[in-house]
Amino acid sequence: MQSTIPRIMRIVTQDTFGGPEVFRIAEVPVPDPAPGEVLVAVTARGVNPVDAAVRAGYYPLLGEPPFTVGWDIAGRVAALGEGVTDLEVGERVFGLAAFPRAARGYADIVAAPREELARTPAKLDDVHAAALPLVGLTAHQAIIGTNTAADTGLSGRRVLVQAAGGGVGHIAVQLAKAVGAHVVATASRRKLDFVAGLGADEVVDYTARDWTAIDPVDLAVDAFGGANLLRTIGVVRDGGTVATLLGETDDAARAAATERSVTISRINVRPDPGVLDHLVRLVDEGRLVPHVSATFPLEQVAAAHRELEGGVRGKVVLVS
């Protein structure tokens, strides 16, 4: 199958740190795929909190502007770099490209390493495929680790998922249920029904009651770091685990964990072909469905970031 590749493409860039208003659309030459890379004609791009943090300068992952954020992509193969023989032009693919290096995902065409892409499952359109990689890999690492075997040791265990209505949280609930865990989920009042619909066994409105009053859990996903990590350690059984998504572990948290033999696992997401394939299998089996609350065209990227920062169910996606 032949693909007609344009010479010029749109890309979202910024010249300074700041709010969503710093974004602008530019036109640049289409890149050539390097050896081992795939040129993807992107139709959908996941919008993640890390995108907003890098944009604003809170997380200087890409150095000083100008740069282009975005790592979650889905689309079709437009061209193959030297050495890539297991894909064909026109195939649907998705993945977390190049993270934490610059992938320039907010663009019409992206050059991505072959090993960081998977074939898009038939059950997902490109919008929902683009919503999955970063949050799926993060949640998988937090709940299951890199183990893709059938027995994860969590069957019948109690798992706490915080911020369960958000991007990582709503995938983590589904992954924990997929491996047979009893899921306790915290969420704001407006997301309670959504989280219950994901299969959570207990849903706690953290705005109305003290979530630390729950029965002890074997594994907890700490979504906020800081003082919240210390409180999370307090609801984990002796010998249990806390997977923390944000922030450094301070002395008080380390001391509390050591006293009760609680393991603190810091989640640093990276592309992982084996885990991405496992997520695809779970989608194919009907046990995992990414939720998209809103889509915006690429030229409305500022509006997409404002939507994200207002708090969403699941994910926001930029489309072409």
C-alpha positions as CSV (number, residue, x, y, z in Angstrom):
1,M,0.0,0.0,0.0
2,Q,1.4,3.4,-1.0
3,S,1.1,6.5,1.1
4,T,1.2,10.1,-0.1
5,I,3.2,12.0,2.4
6,P,3.0,15.8,2.3
7,R,6.1,17.9,2.5
8,I,4.7,20.3,5.1
9,M,2.8,19.6,8.2
10,R,1.1,21.4,11.1
11,I,2.7,21.3,14.5
12,V,1.8,22.9,17.9
13,T,4.7,24.8,19.3
14,Q,5.4,27.4,22.1
15,D,8.0,30.1,22.5
16,T,7.7,30.6,26.2
17,F,6.4,28.8,29.3
18,G,2.9,29.7,30.4
19,G,-0.8,28.9,30.2
20,P,-2.6,27.3,27.3
21,E,-2.5,30.7,25.5
22,V,1.2,30.2,24.7
23,F,0.4,27.5,22.1
24,R,0.6,28.4,18.4
25,I,0.2,26.4,15.2
26,A,3.3,26.4,12.9
27,E,4.0,24.7,9.6
28,V,7.3,22.7,9.4
29,P,8.8,20.2,7.0
30,V,7.7,16.6,7.5
31,P,10.5,14.5,9.1
32,D,12.1,11.5,7.5
33,P,12.0,8.3,9.6
34,A,15.5,7.3,10.9
35,P,16.5,3.7,10.9
36,G,14.2,1.7,13.2
37,E,11.5,4.5,13.2
38,V,8.0,4.6,11.8
39,L,6.5,7.7,10.3
40,V,2.9,7.9,11.7
41,A,0.2,10.0,10.1
42,V,-1.4,11.0,13.4
43,T,-5.2,11.3,13.7
44,A,-5.5,11.5,17.5
45,R,-3.3,12.5,20.4
46,G,-3.9,12.0,24.1
47,V,-3.7,15.0,26.3
48,N,-2.0,14.3,29.7
49,P,-1.3,16.3,32.8
50,V,2.5,15.9,32.0
51,D,1.8,17.8,28.8
52,A,0.4,20.8,30.8
53,A,3.2,20.6,33.4
54,V,5.9,20.8,30.7
55,R,4.0,23.6,28.8
56,A,3.8,25.6,32.0
57,G,7.5,25.0,33.1
58,Y,6.6,23.1,36.2
59,Y,8.3,20.0,34.8
60,P,11.3,21.1,32.6
61,L,11.4,17.8,30.8
62,L,12.3,19.3,27.4
63,G,14.5,22.2,28.5
64,E,13.7,25.7,27.4
65,P,11.1,26.6,24.6
66,P,10.6,26.5,21.8
67,F,9.4,22.9,21.8
68,T,6.4,20.7,21.1
69,V,4.7,18.6,23.8
70,G,2.7,15.4,23.3
71,W,3.6,11.7,23.5
72,D,0.4,9.7,23.1
73,I,-0.4,9.1,19.4
74,A,-2.6,7.0,17.2
75,G,-2.9,6.9,13.4
76,R,-1.6,5.1,10.4
77,V,1.8,4.1,9.2
78,A,2.9,6.6,6.5
79,A,6.5,5.4,5.9
80,L,9.0,2.9,7.3
81,G,12.5,3.6,8.4
82,E,15.4,1.3,7.4
83,G,15.2,-2.0,9.2
84,V,11.4,-1.9,10.0
85,T,10.0,-4.9,8.2
86,D,7.1,-6.1,10.4
87,L,4.6,-3.2,9.6
88,E,3.1,-2.1,6.4
89,V,2.2,1.4,5.2
90,G,-1.5,2.0,6.0
91,E,-1.6,-0.1,9.2
92,R,-3.2,1.4,12.3
93,V,-0.7,1.9,15.1
94,F,-0.6,3.6,18.5
95,G,1.8,4.1,21.3
96,L,3.7,6.3,23.8
97,A,6.4,7.7,21.6
98,A,9.9,8.5,22.8
99,F,8.9,9.5,26.4
100,P,10.5,11.2,28.2
101,R,12.4,12.6,25.2
102,A,10.7,14.9,22.8
103,A,8.3,13.1,20.5
104,R,6.5,16.2,19.1
105,G,3.2,14.4,19.4
106,Y,1.1,17.5,18.8
107,A,1.7,17.3,15.1
108,D,0.2,15.9,11.9
109,I,3.0,13.4,11.4
110,V,5.3,11.9,14.1
111,A,8.5,9.8,13.7
112,A,8.4,7.2,16.4
113,P,10.6,4.2,17.4
114,R,9.1,1.0,16.1
115,E,9.4,-0.8,19.4
116,E,7.2,1.9,21.1
117,L,4.2,1.3,18.8
118,A,1.6,-1.5,18.7
119,R,-1.0,-2.4,16.2
120,T,-4.3,-0.7,17.2
121,P,-6.9,-3.3,18.3
122,A,-10.0,-3.5,16.2
123,K,-12.1,-2.6,19.3
124,L,-10.5,0.8,19.6
125,D,-10.9,3.7,17.2
126,D,-8.0,6.1,16.9
127,V,-9.5,8.5,19.5
128,H,-9.7,5.8,22.2
129,A,-6.4,4.3,21.2
130,A,-4.6,7.6,21.7
131,A,-6.2,7.9,25.1
132,L,-4.6,4.7,26.4
133,P,-0.7,4.6,26.2
134,L,0.6,6.9,28.9
135,V,-2.1,6.3,31.4
136,G,-2.3,2.6,30.6
137,L,1.4,2.0,31.0
138,T,1.4,4.1,34.2
139,A,-1.5,2.2,35.7
140,H,-0.1,-1.1,34.7
141,Q,3.2,-0.4,36.4
142,A,1.4,0.7,39.5
143,I,-1.0,-2.2,39.7
144,I,0.7,-5.1,38.0
145,G,4.3,-4.0,37.4
146,T,5.9,-5.3,34.2
147,N,4.5,-8.8,34.9
148,T,2.1,-9.8,32.2
149,A,1.6,-13.4,33.5
150,A,-1.9,-14.6,34.4
151,D,-1.2,-14.8,38.1
152,T,-0.2,-11.4,39.5
153,G,-0.8,-12.3,43.2
154,L,-3.6,-9.7,43.5
155,S,-6.6,-12.0,43.2
156,G,-8.8,-11.4,46.3
157,R,-6.5,-8.7,47.6
158,R,-7.7,-5.2,48.5
159,V,-6.4,-2.4,46.2
160,L,-7.0,1.3,46.7
161,V,-7.0,3.6,43.7
162,Q,-7.0,7.3,44.3
163,A,-8.4,9.9,41.9
164,A,-10.1,6.9,40.2
165,G,-12.1,9.1,37.8
166,G,-9.0,10.6,36.1
167,G,-6.8,9.3,33.4
168,V,-4.5,6.9,35.3
169,G,-7.2,6.2,37.9
170,H,-9.9,4.9,35.6
171,I,-7.5,2.5,33.9
172,A,-6.0,1.4,37.2
173,V,-9.5,0.4,38.5
174,Q,-10.1,-1.7,35.4
175,L,-6.7,-3.4,35.6
176,A,-7.1,-4.2,39.3
177,K,-10.5,-5.8,38.5
178,A,-9.1,-7.7,35.6
179,V,-6.6,-9.4,37.9
180,G,-9.3,-10.3,40.5
181,A,-8.7,-7.6,43.1
182,H,-11.3,-6.0,45.4
183,V,-11.1,-2.3,44.4
184,V,-11.6,0.6,46.8
185,A,-11.7,3.8,44.8
186,T,-11.7,7.5,45.8
187,A,-13.3,10.1,43.6
188,S,-15.0,13.5,43.8
189,R,-18.8,13.5,44.1
190,R,-19.4,14.2,40.4
191,K,-17.4,11.2,39.3
192,L,-18.8,8.6,41.7
193,D,-21.2,7.0,39.3
194,F,-18.6,6.9,36.6
195,V,-16.1,5.1,38.9
196,A,-18.7,2.7,40.1
197,G,-19.5,1.9,36.5
198,L,-15.8,0.9,36.0
199,G,-16.3,-1.9,38.4
200,A,-15.0,-0.5,41.7
201,D,-16.3,-2.5,44.7
202,E,-16.2,0.4,47.0
203,V,-16.4,4.1,46.0
204,V,-15.5,6.8,48.5
205,D,-16.4,10.4,48.0
206,Y,-13.3,12.0,49.4
207,T,-15.0,15.4,49.6
208,A,-17.7,14.1,52.0
209,R,-15.8,11.7,54.3
210,D,-12.4,10.8,55.5
211,W,-11.1,8.2,53.0
212,T,-8.4,7.1,55.5
213,A,-11.2,5.4,57.5
214,I,-11.4,2.6,55.0
215,D,-10.4,-1.0,56.0
216,P,-6.7,-1.7,55.3
217,V,-5.5,-2.5,51.8
218,D,-2.7,-4.5,50.4
219,L,-1.8,-2.1,47.6
220,A,-2.5,1.6,47.3
221,V,-2.0,3.9,44.3
222,D,-1.1,7.4,45.7
223,A,-2.0,9.9,43.1
224,F,-0.9,13.1,44.8
225,G,2.4,12.7,46.6
226,G,3.5,15.0,49.4
227,A,1.5,14.8,52.6
228,N,-1.0,12.5,50.9
229,L,1.7,9.8,50.6
230,L,2.1,9.6,54.4
231,R,-1.7,9.3,54.8
232,T,-1.8,6.6,52.1
233,I,0.9,4.6,53.9
234,G,-1.4,4.6,57.0
235,V,-4.1,2.7,55.2
236,V,-1.8,-0.1,53.9
237,R,-1.4,-3.3,55.8
238,D,2.0,-4.1,57.3
239,G,4.1,-5.5,54.5
240,G,1.9,-3.9,51.8
241,T,2.9,-1.6,48.9
242,V,2.2,2.0,48.0
243,A,2.7,2.9,44.3
244,T,3.2,6.7,44.2
245,L,2.7,8.7,41.0
246,L,4.0,12.1,42.0
247,G,6.7,13.7,44.1
248,E,9.7,12.6,46.1
249,T,9.5,10.5,49.2
250,D,10.3,12.6,52.3
251,D,11.8,11.4,55.6
252,A,8.5,11.1,57.4
253,A,7.1,8.9,54.7
254,R,10.2,6.7,54.5
255,A,10.2,6.3,58.3
256,A,6.5,5.4,58.4
257,A,7.0,2.9,55.6
258,T,10.1,1.3,57.2
259,E,8.4,0.9,60.6
260,R,5.6,-1.2,59.1
261,S,7.6,-2.9,56.3
262,V,5.6,-1.1,53.6
263,T,7.2,-0.8,50.2
264,I,7.1,2.5,48.4
265,S,7.3,2.1,44.6
266,R,7.9,5.3,42.7
267,I,6.3,5.0,39.2
268,N,8.3,6.5,36.4
269,V,6.5,5.5,33.2
270,R,8.5,4.5,30.1
271,P,7.4,2.9,26.8
272,D,7.2,-0.8,27.3
273,P,6.3,-3.0,24.3
274,G,5.4,-6.1,26.4
275,V,3.1,-4.1,28.6
276,L,1.5,-2.3,25.7
277,D,0.8,-5.6,24.1
278,H,-0.8,-6.8,27.3
279,L,-3.0,-3.8,27.4
280,V,-4.0,-4.6,23.8
281,R,-5.0,-8.1,24.9
282,L,-7.1,-6.8,27.7
283,V,-8.9,-4.5,25.3
284,D,-9.5,-7.4,22.9
285,E,-10.9,-9.4,25.8
286,G,-13.3,-6.6,26.7
287,R,-11.7,-6.1,30.2
288,L,-10.2,-2.7,29.5
289,V,-11.9,0.4,27.9
290,P,-10.3,3.8,27.9
291,H,-12.8,6.6,28.4
292,V,-12.7,9.9,26.5
293,S,-14.6,12.8,28.0
294,A,-13.9,15.3,25.2
295,T,-12.2,15.8,21.9
296,F,-10.8,19.0,20.3
297,P,-9.3,19.6,16.9
298,L,-5.6,20.2,16.9
299,E,-6.0,24.0,16.3
300,Q,-8.1,24.2,19.5
301,V,-5.2,22.8,21.6
302,A,-5.5,25.7,24.1
303,A,-9.2,24.8,24.8
304,A,-8.2,21.1,25.3
305,H,-5.7,22.1,27.9
306,R,-8.2,24.3,29.7
307,E,-10.7,21.4,29.7
308,L,-8.0,19.1,31.2
309,E,-7.1,21.5,33.9
310,G,-10.8,21.8,34.9
311,G,-10.9,18.1,35.8
312,V,-12.2,15.4,33.5
313,R,-13.5,11.9,33.5
314,G,-10.9,9.8,31.8
315,K,-9.1,11.6,29.0
316,V,-9.1,14.5,26.6
317,V,-8.0,13.8,23.0
318,L,-6.8,16.1,20.2
319,V,-8.0,15.0,16.8
320,S,-7.3,15.9,13.1
